Amino acid sequence: MYNNFYGNLRDLVVGVNARVPLSNGQLVTGINFDNAATTPPFVSVMQAVTNFAPWYSSIHRGTGYKSQYASDLYENSREAVRAFVGAGPENTVIYVKNTSEAINKLSFRFSNRCKHPVVLSTFMEHHSNDLPWRDKYYVDYIDIDGQGRLILEDAEKKLRKHRGRVKLVTVTGASNVTGFKNPIYEIARLAHKYDAKILVDAAQLIAHAAIDMRPSGSPEHIDYLVFSAHKMYAPFGTGVLIGPTADFEKGEPDYKGGGTIRIVTHDHVKWAAPPQKDEAGTPNVMGVVALQEAIKTINTIGIEYIEKYEAGLLEHTMLRLNPIPDIEIIGREDCCHRVGIIPFNIADMPHQITASALAAEAGISVRNGCFCAQPYVQKLLSVPRREIRRRMRNPSLPHPGLVRLSFGLYNTRDEIDALAAQLNHISRNKEAYLKKYQYVMESE
Ligand SMILES: Cc1ncc(COP(=O)(O)O)c(C=O)c1O
């Protein structure tokens, strides 16, 4: 099942041994548990970018050798992306900046002939897979259970409720808050049964679990897929939108300009074919070199190997965190259906203070707050509506939120043990930490 990777995963990633300062001035090796936000680069990615640099050139219409070489590399990379996610030849691979831009683009380009079209989203989406739909469609949300997992029966209930007007079901492959993975193929089956298409936001899946868009004839086919290279160890500003070429042949691009046209006169425009039509301006060739190399490295390690390794980290973390007094782990009962993300709080300790203390006392980087998924976090924490309204009136009030751990393939059990030790100390010495880090709350 696995490719033959026998090396040390840490050797593949830049900066894992970087020393960071603590509040007492001491330098320690930093621990990064903030990989859901962005991952550090692969060594191979940095090498590929450096190796390509002498051949860097503006692509597509240059006659020089470098331009032709770079153009070929850029265009051929689409095949590598396609293969990585099992996208069939009927699809186009459009390069954008990141997942947010990919979803915004699709929200402009997604066309339908329905009079009052509905987009069915979920309660667990990142703002990037919620806000772009709101001003163009009626958006309804599939509900979640007490742990924060999607309720599949509610998806079908809502598809029925809207009587054929749901044109798109848009769902995250894995939540960036809880890590819960959604049954995307079952959801695809449901969406297609009701004549809707499906978009999977793969931002949190792409570097952690295998994705297969499946053939277009299959009921489990994923119609549209989006993800960001910076979450897969290639932080050079490339994102990907994949969808049927035919869909992008129709209509006008959202961004217009260089590279998007075939012929222009002052009163006529003939657009280029996809994907060029949707890639206005000078393409990010370096970003694509980085993405392609990241795919190569992930394939060499084996995505199943990564998935299994990170599942082990998750299990180890649950074992270490569960005994900590007053720790409240969201979705603690379900360790099986998630990527390596764990949100938690320590009772009576503001998330801001826990997160700051981890960094300042132990050099451990996490993220805290709502992770650009406020409706989800509000529901997970059962924040009363009146509290939300109070913060709408006064946005400077501290927000309810969580502390989030998120793993990369280079994290280790020793790092998790160090985290558990520090959390234990925080939990057993709340008064002292509250006093020492009060300034964090005051500066919010
Ligand atoms: C699930 C999910 N969707 C979308 C995004 C947006 O990604 P980007 O910031 O790369 O546009 C994120 C970022 O964290 C995410 O986790």
The ligand as an SDF file (V2000), in Angstrom:
LIG
                    3D

 16 16  0  0  0  0  0  0  0  0999 V2000
  -11.1690   24.4670    5.0110 C   0  0  0  0  0  0  0  0  0  0  0  0
  -10.5370   25.7130    4.4680 C   0  0  0  0  0  0  0  0  0  0  0  0
  -11.0630   26.2980    3.3820 N   0  0  0  0  0  0  0  0  0  0  0  0
  -10.5480   27.4020    2.8500 C   0  0  0  0  0  0  0  0  0  0  0  0
   -9.4370   27.9880    3.4110 C   0  0  0  0  0  0  0  0  0  0  0  0
   -8.8660   29.2110    2.7810 C   0  0  0  0  0  0  0  0  0  0  0  0
   -7.6030   28.8900    2.2760 O   0  0  0  0  0  0  0  0  0  0  0  0
   -6.6490   30.0380    1.7250 P   0  0  0  0  0  0  0  0  0  0  0  0
   -6.3690   30.9140    2.9000 O   0  0  0  0  0  0  0  0  0  0  0  0
   -5.4530   29.3230    1.2500 O   0  0  0  0  0  0  0  0  0  0  0  0
   -7.3960   30.7520    0.6840 O   0  0  0  0  0  0  0  0  0  0  0  0
   -8.8670   27.4470    4.5470 C   0  0  0  0  0  0  0  0  0  0  0  0
   -7.7310   28.0940    5.2110 C   0  0  0  0  0  0  0  0  0  0  0  0
   -7.3850   27.8250    6.3250 O   0  0  0  0  0  0  0  0  0  0  0  0
   -9.4220   26.2610    5.0870 C   0  0  0  0  0  0  0  0  0  0  0  0
   -8.9060   25.6840    6.1570 O   0  0  0  0  0  0  0  0  0  0  0  0
  1  2  1  0
  2  3  1  0
  2 15  2  0
  3  4  2  0
  4  5  1  0
  5  6  1  0
  5 12  2  0
  6  7  1  0
  7  8  1  0
  8  9  2  0
  8 10  1  0
  8 11  1  0
 12 13  1  0
 12 15  1  0
 13 14  2  0
 15 16  1  0
M  END
$$$$
